Amino acid sequence: MKRTSRDIRTANRYEVLRQIIAESPTSRQELAAATGLSLATVATLVGELLDLRMITEVGFEDSAGGRPRGLVAVDASGGALIGVDIAETYVHVELFDLALNVLARAEEDMRPGESRPEQVVGHVAAAVGSVVAQAGVEAARVLGVGVSVPGQVDRDTGVAQYAPNWDWHEVPLLGLLAEHIAHPLYLDNPLRACTVAELWCGAARGRGDAVVVNLGTGVGAGLALGGGLHRGVSNSAGEWGHTTLVLDGRLCHCGNHGCVETYVGAPGIMRNLRELDPRSALLHPGDQTATIDALARAVAQDDPVALKVLRDTARYLGAGISDLINLLNPEVVVLSSWVASRLGEPLLGEVRRAVARHALGRPLAATEIVLSPIPTDPVSLGAATFALEGALQSVGQRTSTKRTTAPARSRTAPPS
């Protein structure tokens, strides 16, 4: 789909604000260098963000042989953003200020069988209400709520098109949520959310090409190509968890056999454990979180069964990641989400060894494999940035409409 001039202006406004959040305080000249935009364009966009009170002037810095340069910084109190991470076993919600500091958190557990849309919506509404109350934020200050839901989504219509682990088909999720939540709502999935979080605040920051491997109940790979998020023509890029790893292998929720997800997602890891030791005390039937936590503790204690499960899981994961490295030649592969976080360094070490056995030497030599360094929930953080993007787009539309009916007011040129 062809981008309009309004789309390009929104993207530029978003990129300038992203740089200001990352590098506050900063000058217009530094922003132009970082974004590749002209100084005149940056000056205009900075003026708009100042008008919106999302950023503020914070003084000057000396420049070599010229007039002092004006500095701008994000105004943390200029608004609030909410990020919602809907996973198969929980709903996690965080409320951020504009500097992306977490001001409040809430979590709702979802038991097996609690995956009907109305049940999920109830958990989300409760958690969103909780963070707003905890932070004491006025409703008008909440710029938007970004919602991440597993599976394939239609961002424009707010529909969760297909979530195989829940057997969801064409669920009008944002419409259902709007009956309970008064703030603007924006939908995407955890692959995109994790990737944007890494681009803004994590291991992919400053990298041109990155893969973010999302390891939870479900599995996928978020893609950043050429410094930006890659969505694909139908916003479906990254469904690596449903690529075939083992011909005629385990049955997957998607209906295929041998998908990556069935060997390295939390249920797949539980099956790896069950096949090795059906009576293992580490196994908590029906409780993914408890099983993965028990496995992580046992690995730390050099339990032989736990170590074998870890190595078997890493062997499958390493083969799948090798395919991504050979195909995409990324600078960094980031292991993200709750399974990667809980299994941590032991998993990372085994994955690196497995990848070294399968990936081609040249692309492997250029790729770093790391755990996500983001201390908060990366999906909630990424979802909050979708709300920020949506807020900037809606502001741009209002501004455009206003300027068709009234002359633009003059503004003084920014300090050079």
C-alpha positions as CSV (number, residue, x, y, z in Angstrom):
1,M,0.0,0.0,0.0
2,K,1.4,3.4,-1.0
3,R,2.3,5.7,1.9
4,T,0.7,9.1,1.8
5,S,2.4,12.4,2.8
6,R,0.5,12.2,6.1
7,D,1.9,8.7,6.7
8,I,5.4,9.9,6.0
9,R,5.0,13.0,8.3
10,T,3.6,10.8,11.1
11,A,6.5,8.3,10.7
12,N,9.0,11.2,10.8
13,R,7.4,12.8,13.9
14,Y,7.5,9.3,15.6
15,E,11.1,8.8,14.7
16,V,12.2,12.3,16.0
17,L,10.3,11.7,19.3
18,R,11.9,8.2,19.5
19,Q,15.4,9.8,19.2
20,I,14.6,12.4,21.8
21,I,13.3,9.8,24.2
22,A,16.5,7.8,23.7
23,E,19.0,10.6,23.8
24,S,17.5,13.4,26.0
25,P,18.7,16.1,26.0
26,T,19.6,16.5,22.4
27,S,19.8,19.3,19.8
28,R,18.0,19.7,16.5
29,Q,21.3,19.2,14.7
30,E,21.9,15.9,16.4
31,L,18.4,14.8,15.6
32,A,18.9,15.6,11.9
33,A,22.1,13.5,11.9
34,A,20.5,10.6,13.7
35,T,17.3,10.5,11.6
36,G,18.7,11.5,8.2
37,L,16.0,14.2,7.9
38,S,16.9,17.8,6.9
39,L,17.5,20.3,9.7
40,A,14.5,22.3,8.5
41,T,12.2,19.3,8.7
42,V,13.5,18.4,12.1
43,A,12.9,22.0,13.3
44,T,9.3,21.8,12.1
45,L,8.7,18.5,13.8
46,V,10.3,19.6,17.0
47,G,8.0,22.6,17.0
48,E,5.0,20.4,16.6
49,L,6.1,18.2,19.5
50,L,6.7,21.3,21.6
51,D,3.2,22.5,20.8
52,L,1.9,19.1,21.9
53,R,3.9,19.4,25.2
54,M,5.5,16.0,24.6
55,I,8.9,17.6,24.7
56,T,10.4,20.8,26.3
57,E,13.3,23.2,25.8
58,V,16.0,22.6,28.4
59,G,18.7,25.1,27.6
60,F,21.7,25.4,25.3
61,E,25.0,23.7,24.5
62,D,28.1,25.4,22.9
63,S,28.8,24.6,19.3
64,A,32.2,24.9,17.6
65,G,32.5,28.4,16.4
66,G,28.7,29.1,16.2
67,R,25.8,30.2,18.3
68,P,24.8,27.9,21.2
69,R,22.5,25.1,20.1
70,G,19.1,24.8,21.7
71,L,18.5,21.5,23.5
72,V,15.2,19.6,23.8
73,A,14.2,16.7,26.1
74,V,11.1,14.5,26.5
75,D,8.6,15.9,28.9
76,A,7.9,12.8,31.0
77,S,4.8,14.3,32.5
78,G,3.4,15.2,29.1
79,G,1.2,12.1,28.9
80,A,0.9,8.5,29.9
81,L,0.9,5.3,27.7
82,I,-0.4,1.8,28.6
83,G,1.0,-1.4,27.2
84,V,-1.0,-4.6,27.4
85,D,0.7,-8.0,27.0
86,I,-2.0,-10.7,26.5
87,A,-0.3,-14.1,26.6
88,E,-1.7,-17.6,26.8
89,T,-1.3,-17.8,30.6
90,Y,-1.5,-14.2,31.8
91,V,-2.4,-10.6,31.1
92,H,0.4,-8.2,32.0
93,V,-0.2,-4.4,31.9
94,E,2.2,-1.5,32.5
95,L,1.6,2.2,32.5
96,F,4.5,4.4,31.3
97,D,5.2,8.1,31.3
98,L,6.5,9.6,28.1
99,A,10.1,8.9,29.0
100,L,9.0,5.2,29.0
101,N,9.5,4.9,32.8
102,V,7.1,2.3,34.3
103,L,4.7,4.0,36.8
104,A,2.4,1.1,37.6
105,R,2.1,-2.7,36.8
106,A,-0.8,-5.2,37.1
107,E,-1.0,-8.8,36.2
108,E,-3.9,-11.2,35.9
109,D,-3.4,-15.0,35.7
110,M,-5.3,-16.9,33.0
111,R,-6.0,-20.5,33.9
112,P,-6.5,-23.2,31.2
113,G,-9.9,-22.9,29.7
114,E,-10.1,-19.1,30.3
115,S,-9.4,-18.1,26.8
116,R,-12.8,-17.1,25.5
117,P,-12.7,-13.6,24.2
118,E,-15.0,-12.2,26.8
119,Q,-12.9,-13.7,29.6
120,V,-9.7,-12.3,28.1
121,V,-11.3,-8.9,27.7
122,G,-12.4,-9.0,31.4
123,H,-8.8,-9.6,32.5
124,V,-7.5,-6.8,30.3
125,A,-10.1,-4.3,31.5
126,A,-9.4,-5.1,35.2
127,A,-5.6,-4.7,34.8
128,V,-5.9,-1.5,32.8
129,G,-8.2,0.0,35.5
130,S,-5.7,-1.1,38.1
131,V,-2.7,0.6,36.6
132,V,-4.6,3.9,36.1
133,A,-5.7,3.8,39.7
134,Q,-2.3,2.9,41.0
135,A,-0.6,5.8,39.1
136,G,-3.3,8.3,39.9
137,V,-3.4,9.4,36.3
138,E,-6.2,11.5,34.9
139,A,-8.0,9.8,32.1
140,A,-7.3,12.7,29.7
141,R,-3.5,12.2,30.2
142,V,-3.6,8.6,28.9
143,L,-2.7,9.0,25.2
144,G,-3.6,5.4,24.3
145,V,-3.5,1.7,25.2
146,G,-1.4,-0.6,23.0
147,V,-2.6,-4.2,23.0
148,S,-0.5,-7.2,22.0
149,V,-2.3,-10.5,21.4
150,P,-0.7,-13.7,20.1
151,G,-1.3,-14.7,16.5
152,Q,-2.2,-12.8,13.4
153,V,-3.9,-9.5,13.7
154,D,-5.4,-6.8,11.5
155,R,-4.1,-3.5,12.9
156,D,-6.6,-1.3,10.9
157,T,-9.8,-3.1,12.0
158,G,-8.6,-4.2,15.5
159,V,-9.4,-7.8,14.7
160,A,-7.5,-10.8,16.1
161,Q,-7.7,-12.8,12.9
162,Y,-6.2,-16.1,14.0
163,A,-4.7,-17.3,17.3
164,P,-4.1,-21.0,16.9
165,N,-3.4,-21.7,20.6
166,W,-6.9,-20.4,21.5
167,D,-8.6,-21.4,18.2
168,W,-9.6,-17.7,17.8
169,H,-10.9,-16.7,14.3
170,E,-11.8,-13.1,13.4
171,V,-12.3,-11.9,17.0
172,P,-13.2,-8.1,17.0
173,L,-10.9,-7.7,20.1
174,L,-10.6,-3.9,20.1
175,G,-14.4,-3.5,19.7
176,L,-14.9,-5.7,22.7
177,L,-12.3,-3.9,24.7
178,A,-13.8,-0.5,23.8
179,E,-17.0,-1.5,25.7
180,H,-14.9,-1.4,28.9
181,I,-11.9,0.9,28.2
182,A,-12.5,4.6,27.3
183,H,-8.9,5.3,26.0
184,P,-7.8,5.0,22.4
185,L,-6.8,1.4,21.6
186,Y,-4.2,0.1,19.2
187,L,-3.7,-3.6,18.3
188,D,-0.7,-5.7,17.2
189,N,1.1,-8.9,18.2
190,P,4.0,-9.8,20.5
191,L,6.5,-10.4,17.7
192,R,6.2,-6.7,16.6
193,A,6.0,-5.5,20.2
194,C,9.2,-7.3,21.3
195,T,11.0,-6.1,18.2
196,V,10.1,-2.5,18.7
197,A,11.1,-2.7,22.4
198,E,14.5,-4.0,21.4
199,L,14.9,-1.2,18.7
200,W,14.0,1.5,21.2
201,C,15.6,0.3,24.4
202,G,17.3,-3.1,24.0
203,A,19.9,-5.1,22.1
204,A,18.7,-4.0,18.6
205,R,19.1,-0.3,19.3
206,G,21.4,1.2,16.7
207,R,21.4,-2.0,14.7
208,G,20.3,-2.2,11.1
209,D,19.2,-5.8,10.9
210,A,18.0,-7.8,13.9
211,V,15.8,-10.9,14.7
212,V,14.0,-11.0,18.0
213,V,13.1,-14.6,18.9
214,N,10.0,-14.6,21.1
215,L,9.9,-17.7,23.4
216,G,6.8,-18.2,25.4
217,T,3.8,-20.5,25.1
218,G,3.9,-19.6,21.4
219,V,7.0,-18.9,19.4
220,G,7.8,-16.4,16.7
221,A,10.5,-14.1,15.3
222,G,10.2,-10.4,15.1
223,L,12.2,-8.9,12.2
224,A,13.9,-5.5,12.0
225,L,15.4,-5.0,8.5
226,G,17.2,-1.9,7.4
227,G,16.7,-0.3,10.8
228,G,12.9,-0.6,10.8
229,L,10.2,-3.0,11.8
230,H,9.4,-5.5,9.0
231,R,5.7,-6.4,8.9
232,G,5.2,-8.1,5.6
233,V,2.5,-7.3,3.1
234,S,-0.4,-8.5,5.4
235,N,1.3,-7.8,8.8
236,S,2.1,-11.5,9.1
237,A,5.9,-11.6,8.9
238,G,7.7,-13.5,11.7
239,E,5.5,-16.6,12.0
240,W,8.7,-18.6,12.2
241,G,7.2,-20.7,15.0
242,H,5.0,-22.3,12.4
243,T,7.8,-23.2,10.0
244,T,8.5,-27.0,9.8
245,L,11.4,-28.2,11.8
246,V,10.7,-31.9,11.8
247,L,8.9,-33.6,8.9
248,D,5.9,-35.6,10.2
249,G,6.8,-34.4,13.7
250,R,4.5,-33.3,16.6
251,L,1.0,-32.1,15.9
252,C,0.8,-28.3,16.2
253,H,-2.3,-26.2,17.1
254,C,-2.1,-24.7,13.6
255,G,-2.9,-28.1,12.1
256,N,0.6,-28.7,10.7
257,H,3.1,-31.3,12.0
258,G,6.7,-30.6,13.2
259,C,6.5,-26.8,13.7
260,V,9.3,-25.1,15.6
261,E,6.8,-24.1,18.3
262,T,6.0,-27.7,19.2
263,Y,9.7,-28.3,20.3
264,V,10.8,-25.0,21.9
265,G,7.6,-23.3,23.2
266,A,6.7,-23.9,26.8
267,P,4.3,-26.8,26.1
268,G,7.0,-28.3,23.8
269,I,9.6,-28.1,26.5
270,M,7.2,-29.8,28.9
271,R,6.8,-32.6,26.4
272,N,10.6,-32.8,26.0
273,L,10.7,-33.3,29.8
274,R,7.8,-35.8,29.9
275,E,9.3,-37.9,27.1
276,L,12.7,-38.1,29.0
277,D,11.2,-38.7,32.5
278,P,7.4,-39.1,32.7
279,R,7.5,-39.1,36.5
280,S,9.9,-36.1,36.9
281,A,9.2,-34.0,40.0
282,L,10.0,-31.0,37.7
283,L,6.8,-31.6,35.7
284,H,3.7,-29.6,36.8
285,P,1.0,-30.8,34.5
286,G,-1.2,-28.0,33.3
287,D,1.1,-25.3,34.7
288,Q,3.7,-24.0,32.2
289,T,5.2,-21.4,34.4
290,A,5.7,-23.7,37.4
291,T,7.4,-26.3,35.1
292,I,9.7,-23.8,33.4
293,D,10.6,-22.3,36.8
294,A,11.3,-25.7,38.3
295,L,13.4,-26.6,35.3
296,A,15.5,-23.4,35.6
297,R,16.2,-24.1,39.3
298,A,17.2,-27.7,38.5
299,V,19.5,-26.6,35.7
300,A,21.2,-24.2,38.2
301,Q,21.8,-27.2,40.5
302,D,23.2,-29.4,37.7
303,D,20.3,-31.8,37.7
304,P,21.1,-34.3,34.9
305,V,17.5,-34.6,33.7
306,A,17.1,-30.8,33.6
307,L,20.4,-30.4,31.8
308,K,19.4,-33.0,29.2
309,V,16.0,-31.2,28.6
310,L,17.8,-27.9,28.2
311,R,20.3,-29.3,25.7
312,D,17.6,-31.0,23.7
313,T,15.5,-27.8,23.6
314,A,18.5,-25.8,22.6
315,R,19.4,-28.3,19.9
316,Y,16.0,-27.7,18.2
317,L,16.1,-23.9,18.9
318,G,19.6,-23.7,17.5
319,A,18.7,-25.4,14.3
320,G,15.7,-23.0,13.8
321,I,17.8,-19.9,14.6
322,S,20.5,-21.1,12.2
323,D,17.9,-21.0,9.4
324,L,17.1,-17.4,10.4
325,I,20.8,-16.4,10.4
326,N,21.5,-18.1,7.0
327,L,18.3,-16.5,5.5
328,L,18.5,-12.9,6.9
329,N,22.1,-12.4,7.9
330,P,21.2,-10.2,10.9
331,E,23.6,-8.3,13.2
332,V,22.0,-9.6,16.3
333,V,19.5,-12.4,17.4
334,V,17.8,-11.6,20.6
335,L,16.2,-14.3,22.8
336,S,13.1,-12.6,24.4
337,S,9.9,-13.3,26.4
338,W,9.3,-15.2,29.6
339,V,10.8,-18.7,28.7
340,A,14.1,-17.1,27.5
341,S,14.1,-14.9,30.6
342,R,13.6,-17.8,33.1
343,L,16.1,-20.2,31.5
344,G,18.6,-17.4,31.0
345,E,22.3,-17.8,30.5
346,P,22.3,-21.6,30.5
347,L,19.9,-21.6,27.6
348,L,21.9,-18.9,25.8
349,G,25.1,-20.9,26.0
350,E,23.6,-24.1,24.7
351,V,21.8,-22.2,21.9
352,R,25.1,-20.6,20.8
353,R,26.8,-24.0,20.7
354,A,23.9,-25.5,18.7
355,V,23.8,-22.6,16.2
356,A,27.6,-22.9,15.7
357,R,27.0,-26.5,14.5
358,H,24.4,-25.5,11.9
359,A,24.8,-22.0,10.6
360,L,27.0,-21.0,7.7
361,G,30.3,-19.5,8.9
362,R,30.2,-16.2,7.2
363,P,26.7,-15.0,8.4
364,L,27.3,-16.6,11.8
365,A,30.6,-14.6,12.2
366,A,28.6,-11.4,11.7
367,T,25.8,-12.3,14.2
368,E,25.7,-11.8,17.9
369,I,23.2,-14.0,19.9
370,V,22.1,-12.4,23.2
371,L,19.4,-12.4,25.8
372,S,17.0,-9.4,25.9
373,P,18.5,-6.8,28.3
374,I,15.2,-5.0,28.8
375,P,14.5,-5.2,32.6
376,T,10.7,-4.7,32.3
377,D,8.2,-6.8,30.2
378,P,9.4,-6.1,26.6
379,V,5.9,-6.8,25.1
380,S,4.2,-4.2,27.3
381,L,6.9,-1.7,26.4
382,G,6.6,-2.4,22.7
383,A,2.8,-2.2,22.9
384,A,3.1,1.2,24.6
385,T,5.1,2.5,21.7
386,F,2.2,1.4,19.4
387,A,-0.1,3.6,21.4
388,L,2.4,6.4,21.1
389,E,2.6,6.0,17.3
390,G,-1.2,6.0,17.2
391,A,-1.4,9.1,19.3
392,L,1.0,10.9,17.0
393,Q,-1.0,9.8,13.9
394,S,-4.3,11.0,15.4
395,V,-2.7,14.3,16.4
396,G,-1.4,14.7,12.9
397,Q,-4.9,14.1,11.5
398,R,-6.4,16.7,13.8
399,T,-3.6,19.2,13.0
400,S,-4.1,18.6,9.2
401,T,-7.8,19.2,9.5
402,K,-7.3,22.3,11.6
403,R,-4.9,23.8,9.0
404,T,-7.3,23.4,6.2
405,T,-9.7,25.8,8.0
406,A,-7.3,28.3,9.6
407,P,-4.0,29.8,8.6
408,A,-0.9,28.3,10.2
409,R,0.3,30.6,13.0
410,S,3.8,32.0,12.6
411,R,6.7,30.6,14.7
412,T,10.1,32.0,15.3
413,A,13.0,30.0,13.8
414,P,14.7,27.6,16.3
415,P,18.1,28.4,17.7
416,S,20.8,27.2,15.4
